[in-house]
Each structure stands twice: as C-alpha cells, then as structure tokens.
Amino acid sequence: MAAEEHHDDHGNTVSAWFLTVSWIVAWSVAAFAIIAGGDLITWTAIALGASVVLAVVAGVMKKAGLGRKEPRPVPPTREEWDASHKKVSA
C-alpha cells in the first residue's frame, strides 16, 4: 500500500483545525521555552509528546463525527479536465 493510499485525510474540518492550531501552539511554546533558556532536549520531548497526544485527540474527534463526512475528492484525470474545458470554450 502506497503512502498516499494510507493517508487519512481530515479535510477542512473541526478535527483538522484543532490538530493544526494545537500543534502550532505546542511547538511555539516549546520554541519560546528553548529561546528563554530551557533545555533543548527536554522541551523538544515535551512538544513531541504533546503532538502525539493531540493527534490522538484529533483522531477521536474525527471518529466522533467532527471529521470528513464524504470521501476524499479525487482530482480529474488530464483527459477529463481537457474534455470539461473544451465544452466550456465551445
């Protein structure tokens, strides 16, 4: 199974935004702590641990119905795209 086939796409959903914002906050806090003189290894481990926990929370949110409800959209093939644009220009 290719990586693209295994990827679980959250889409533009509550769970996806939660994961994005929470990771930004977790890694920003760790970065500021390191800059302020905190230990690099300690704060990196804290941020990594928080990232894993937050990813699990986002997965639970997705299973609870706050994730993608329809299948992931598939882009058109080159032939389909060409055919649709020939119809528009004709």
Secondary structure, DSSP 8 states (H G I E B T S, - for coil): --HHHH-----SSHHHHHHHHHHHHHHHHHHHHHHTT--HHHHHHHHHHHHHHHHHHHHHHIIIIIS--S-------HHHHHHHHHHHH-
